C-alpha cells in the first residue's frame, strides 16, 4: 500500500520576540501570571508588512532544502491557516508562485489550531489515492493581526510563525513498521463555536474582527477531546502510549499538554514542548515543534510520533506517523 512518507521539515519564525515583561508594560499582567497559567514566556511577532505567505514561503523553502528536493517536484500544496493574506485567492497560491511552481494544485484549509492535522489527512488521502506524488503541507499564522491587544486574557497567548513538511507517496507493507503516516483521525463539533471564535468576517461584519475566547470552557473540554481522538489512533493501529517515541501536541497551553500526557500515560521526557518560546501559533504550532525536535536530533528516522491538536469550532484531531 502507499504511505505518505516525510522527506523533510522546515520552520520560520519572525525576528521580533515579544516577552511577557514587555507585554506587562501595556496590559495588566505579569510574567509570573502568564507562566503559571500557560507556560508561555515569549512569542514571535510578524513585522509590519510581513504576511502569512512570507512566513509560509520561508518554512516551505526550509522544508524543501531539508528534504533535498526541488520545488518543481511538488505537485500539491495544502496550507493550513486562519489568517490568510487576503479573503481570496488562497495564500497557498502565493507560496506556489514564489516557489516557481506552475503545475499541480494549491489551496488553503481552515480548521484553526487543528489545521495542520487536518491538512495532513487531506494530503495523505490525495497521495495514497495516487492523484499526486509529492506534497507540501504548511501551517502558517499571523495571529498577532487578529488579537485585541487590550484583552489580557487572549493577547498573551498567541504568536506568529510557520512550519512545513514535505510528504511523498511511497510503497509500504501495510504494517505499523512502515515509514510515513499510519493513521489520522479528525473530529468537529460546531455547538462550541462561541467558545473560541473571531468576531468578524466578510459575510458578517465586513471587518477582520478580533479573537474571542472563553478560556475556562476551552480548557474544560480540551484534555477529554484530545485523549479521545488519540485513543482512536491507538485502536486503529493496535499501538499504545508505551510504543510512542515522541508526543508532539499542539502548543496552546502547557497545563493542557501536561494533563493530556498524564491521562494517556506518556512520560514527560517524550513530550516536545515549544509553547514557552513560541506561544500558541495555531496551525503552525505542530510543524514548528516537529522542526525544533528534528533540528536538535531528538526525532530520528524510524521514531514513532504522535500528533494532536484542538482548535476553534471545536475541531480536533490526531495523527500517528513513523519518521
C-alpha positions as CSV (number, residue, x, y, z in Angstrom):
1,X,0.0,0.0,0.0
2,X,1.1,3.6,-0.5
3,X,2.2,5.6,2.6
4,X,2.8,9.4,2.8
5,X,6.4,9.5,4.0
6,X,8.1,12.6,5.5
7,X,11.1,13.6,3.4
8,X,11.9,16.8,5.3
9,X,10.6,19.6,7.5
10,X,11.2,23.3,8.0
11,X,10.2,26.3,10.0
12,X,10.3,30.0,10.1
13,X,9.8,32.5,13.0
14,X,9.6,36.3,12.7
15,X,12.6,38.1,14.1
16,X,10.8,40.1,16.7
17,X,10.4,38.4,20.1
18,X,7.8,39.8,22.5
19,X,8.5,38.8,26.1
20,X,6.0,38.6,28.9
21,X,7.7,41.5,30.7
22,X,7.3,43.7,27.6
23,X,3.6,42.7,27.4
24,X,3.2,43.6,31.1
25,X,4.1,47.2,30.2
26,X,1.0,47.6,28.0
27,X,-1.7,45.3,29.7
28,X,-2.4,44.4,33.3
29,X,-0.4,41.2,33.6
30,X,2.9,39.8,34.9
31,X,5.4,37.3,33.7
32,X,4.6,35.1,36.7
33,X,0.9,35.1,36.0
34,X,1.3,34.2,32.3
35,X,3.9,31.4,33.0
36,X,1.9,29.9,35.9
37,X,-1.3,29.6,33.8
38,X,0.1,28.9,30.3
39,X,3.8,28.1,30.4
40,X,4.4,30.8,27.8
41,X,7.5,33.1,28.3
42,X,7.7,34.8,24.9
43,X,6.3,34.7,21.4
44,X,7.4,35.9,17.9
45,X,5.5,38.7,16.2
46,X,5.5,39.4,12.4
47,X,7.0,42.6,11.3
48,X,4.8,45.3,9.6
49,X,4.3,44.2,6.0
50,X,5.3,40.6,6.8
51,X,2.4,38.5,5.7
52,X,1.3,34.9,6.3
53,X,2.5,33.9,2.8
54,X,6.0,35.3,3.7
55,X,6.2,33.0,6.8
56,X,4.8,30.1,4.9
57,X,7.2,30.5,1.9
58,X,10.3,30.6,4.2
59,X,9.1,27.5,6.1
60,X,8.4,25.7,2.8
61,X,11.8,26.7,1.4
62,X,13.4,25.3,4.6
63,X,11.5,22.0,4.3
64,X,12.5,21.6,0.7
65,X,16.1,22.2,1.5
66,X,16.0,19.7,4.4
67,X,14.4,17.1,2.1
68,X,16.9,17.8,-0.7
69,X,14.2,18.1,-3.3
70,X,13.4,20.7,-5.9
71,X,10.3,22.8,-5.6
72,X,9.4,21.7,-9.2
73,X,8.8,18.2,-7.8
74,X,5.9,19.4,-5.7
75,X,2.5,18.9,-7.2
76,X,0.3,19.6,-4.2
77,X,0.4,22.4,-1.6
78,X,-2.0,22.3,1.4
79,X,-1.7,25.4,3.5
80,X,-3.5,25.4,6.9
81,X,-4.2,28.9,8.2
82,X,-6.8,31.0,9.9
83,X,-5.0,34.2,9.0
84,X,-4.7,34.3,5.2
85,X,-3.1,37.2,3.3
86,X,-6.4,38.0,1.6
87,X,-10.0,36.8,1.6
88,X,-9.0,35.3,-1.8
89,X,-7.1,34.0,-3.5
90,X,-5.7,31.3,-1.3
91,X,-2.4,32.1,0.5
92,X,-1.2,28.7,-0.9
93,X,-1.1,30.0,-4.4
94,X,1.1,32.9,-3.4
95,X,3.5,30.4,-1.9
96,X,3.2,28.2,-5.0
97,X,4.1,31.2,-7.2
98,X,7.1,32.3,-5.1
99,X,8.4,28.7,-5.2
100,X,8.2,28.9,-9.0
101,X,5.7,26.1,-9.3
102,X,3.1,26.4,-12.0
103,X,1.6,22.9,-12.1
104,X,-0.5,20.8,-9.7
105,X,-2.8,22.2,-7.1
106,X,-2.5,24.6,-4.1
107,X,-5.2,25.6,-1.7
108,X,-5.8,26.8,1.9
109,X,-7.5,24.8,4.6
110,X,-9.2,26.4,7.7
111,X,-9.5,24.4,10.9
112,X,-7.8,26.9,13.2
113,X,-5.4,25.2,15.6
114,X,-6.3,21.8,14.2
115,X,-5.5,22.9,10.7
116,X,-2.1,21.1,10.3
117,X,-3.5,17.8,11.4
118,X,-6.5,18.3,9.0
119,X,-4.0,19.2,6.3
120,X,-2.0,16.1,6.9
121,X,-5.1,13.9,6.4
122,X,-6.2,15.7,3.3
123,X,-2.7,15.5,1.7
124,X,-2.3,11.9,2.8
125,X,-5.6,10.9,1.2
126,X,-4.7,12.5,-2.1
127,X,-1.2,11.0,-2.1
128,X,-2.4,7.5,-1.3
129,X,-5.1,7.8,-4.0
130,X,-2.3,8.3,-6.5
131,X,-3.6,11.7,-7.6
132,X,-0.4,13.5,-6.5
133,X,3.1,12.2,-5.8
134,X,4.8,14.8,-3.6
135,X,3.1,17.4,-1.3
136,X,4.0,20.4,0.9
137,X,1.8,20.6,4.0
138,X,2.2,24.0,5.6
139,X,0.9,25.6,8.8
140,X,1.3,29.4,8.9
141,X,-0.3,32.1,11.0
142,X,0.0,35.8,11.8
143,X,-2.4,35.7,14.8
144,X,-1.0,39.0,16.0
145,X,-3.1,40.7,13.4
146,X,-6.4,39.4,14.9
147,X,-5.7,39.9,18.6
148,X,-7.2,42.6,20.8
149,X,-4.1,43.9,22.4
150,X,-6.2,45.4,25.3
151,X,-7.6,41.9,26.2
152,X,-5.0,40.4,28.6
153,X,-6.8,37.0,28.6
154,X,-6.0,36.4,24.9
155,X,-3.2,38.7,23.7
156,X,-0.7,36.9,26.0
157,X,-1.4,33.5,24.4
158,X,-0.7,33.7,20.7
159,X,2.3,34.2,18.4
160,X,3.2,34.1,14.7
161,X,5.2,31.5,12.8
162,X,5.1,28.8,10.1
163,X,6.2,25.2,9.7
164,X,6.1,22.7,6.8
165,X,6.6,19.1,5.9
166,X,7.4,17.5,2.5
167,X,5.4,14.3,2.0
168,X,5.9,11.7,-0.7
169,X,3.8,8.7,-1.7
170,X,6.0,5.6,-1.3
171,X,5.2,1.9,-1.2
172,X,4.8,0.4,2.2
173,X,4.0,-3.0,3.6
174,X,0.8,-2.0,5.3
175,X,2.2,-2.6,8.8
176,X,3.0,-0.3,11.7
177,X,6.7,-0.7,10.8
178,X,6.1,1.4,7.6
179,X,7.6,4.9,7.5
180,X,5.0,7.7,7.0
181,X,1.5,8.4,8.2
182,X,0.0,5.3,9.8
183,X,-3.4,6.8,10.7
184,X,-5.2,10.1,11.1
185,X,-8.5,10.9,13.0
186,X,-10.5,14.1,12.8
187,X,-13.5,15.4,14.7
188,X,-15.5,18.6,15.0
189,X,-18.5,19.9,17.0
190,X,-20.0,23.2,15.9
191,X,-22.0,23.5,19.1
192,X,-18.9,25.0,20.7
193,X,-18.4,27.8,18.2
194,X,-19.0,30.6,20.6
195,X,-16.3,29.4,23.0
196,X,-13.4,30.3,20.6
197,X,-14.0,32.5,17.5
198,X,-13.2,35.7,15.7
199,X,-16.0,38.4,15.9
200,X,-15.7,39.5,12.3
201,X,-15.7,38.3,8.7
202,X,-16.6,39.2,5.1
203,X,-20.2,37.9,5.3
204,X,-21.0,39.0,8.8
205,X,-19.3,42.3,9.7
206,X,-17.2,43.0,6.6
207,X,-14.3,43.5,9.0
208,X,-11.4,41.3,10.1
209,X,-12.5,41.2,13.8
210,X,-10.7,40.1,16.9
211,X,-10.2,36.7,18.6
212,X,-12.6,36.0,21.4
213,X,-12.3,33.0,23.8
214,X,-13.9,31.6,26.9
215,X,-10.7,30.2,28.3
216,X,-12.1,28.1,31.1
217,X,-14.6,26.4,28.7
218,X,-11.8,25.6,26.2
219,X,-9.6,24.2,28.9
220,X,-12.5,22.1,30.3
221,X,-13.1,20.4,27.0
222,X,-9.5,20.2,25.8
223,X,-8.0,17.2,27.6
224,X,-11.0,14.9,27.2
225,X,-11.3,15.7,23.4
226,X,-7.6,15.3,22.8
227,X,-7.3,12.0,24.6
228,X,-10.4,10.6,23.0
229,X,-9.1,11.1,19.4
230,X,-5.7,9.7,20.4
231,X,-7.4,6.5,21.7
232,X,-8.9,6.3,18.2
233,X,-5.4,6.3,16.7
234,X,-4.3,3.5,19.1
235,X,-7.4,1.5,18.4
236,X,-6.8,1.8,14.6
237,X,-3.2,0.6,14.8
238,X,-3.1,-1.6,17.9
239,X,-0.3,0.6,19.3
240,X,-0.3,2.2,22.7
241,X,1.3,5.0,24.7
242,X,4.3,2.8,25.5
243,X,5.1,2.5,21.8
244,X,5.4,6.3,21.3
245,X,8.9,7.7,20.9
246,X,7.7,11.4,20.8
247,X,4.5,13.2,21.6
248,X,4.2,16.4,19.6
249,X,1.0,18.2,20.7
250,X,-0.5,21.5,19.6
251,X,1.3,24.1,21.7
252,X,-1.6,26.0,23.2
253,X,-1.1,25.7,27.0
254,X,1.4,23.7,29.0
255,X,-1.2,22.7,31.5
256,X,-3.3,21.1,28.7
257,X,-0.3,19.4,27.3
258,X,0.8,18.0,30.7
259,X,-2.8,16.9,31.5
260,X,-3.1,15.1,28.2
261,X,0.2,13.3,28.5
262,X,-0.6,12.3,32.1
263,X,-4.0,10.9,31.2
264,X,-2.5,9.0,28.3
265,X,0.4,7.6,30.3
266,X,3.0,9.3,28.2
267,X,6.3,10.1,30.0
268,X,7.1,13.8,30.3
269,X,10.5,13.0,28.7
270,X,8.8,12.1,25.5
271,X,6.8,15.3,25.1
272,X,8.1,18.0,22.8
273,X,7.4,21.5,24.3
274,X,7.9,24.8,22.4
275,X,4.9,26.8,23.9
276,X,7.3,28.6,26.3
277,X,9.2,30.1,23.3
278,X,6.5,30.3,20.6
279,X,3.2,30.8,22.4
280,X,0.2,29.4,20.6
281,X,0.9,29.7,16.9
282,X,-2.4,27.9,15.9
283,X,-1.9,25.8,12.7
284,X,1.8,26.4,12.8
285,X,2.5,25.0,16.2
286,X,2.9,21.3,15.4
287,X,5.2,21.7,12.4
288,X,7.2,24.3,14.4
289,X,7.6,21.8,17.2
290,X,8.5,19.0,14.9
291,X,11.2,21.1,13.1
292,X,12.6,22.1,16.5
293,X,12.9,18.4,17.7
294,X,14.4,17.3,14.3
295,X,16.9,20.2,14.4
296,X,18.3,19.1,17.8
297,X,18.2,15.4,16.8
298,X,15.6,14.3,19.3
299,X,13.4,13.0,16.5
300,X,15.3,10.5,14.3
301,X,14.4,8.2,11.4
302,X,12.2,5.3,12.5
303,X,10.7,7.1,15.5
304,X,7.0,6.8,16.2
305,X,5.5,10.2,16.5
306,X,2.1,11.1,17.9
307,X,0.5,14.4,16.9
308,X,-2.7,16.0,18.3
309,X,-4.5,19.3,18.1
310,X,-7.7,21.1,19.1
311,X,-9.0,24.4,17.9
312,X,-11.9,26.7,17.4
313,X,-15.1,25.2,16.1
314,X,-14.4,23.0,18.0
315,X,-12.2,20.9,15.8
316,X,-9.7,18.4,17.0
317,X,-7.6,15.5,15.6
318,X,-4.7,13.1,15.9
319,X,-2.1,11.6,13.6
320,X,0.4,8.8,14.1
321,X,3.4,8.7,11.9
322,X,6.7,6.9,11.7
323,X,9.5,9.3,10.9
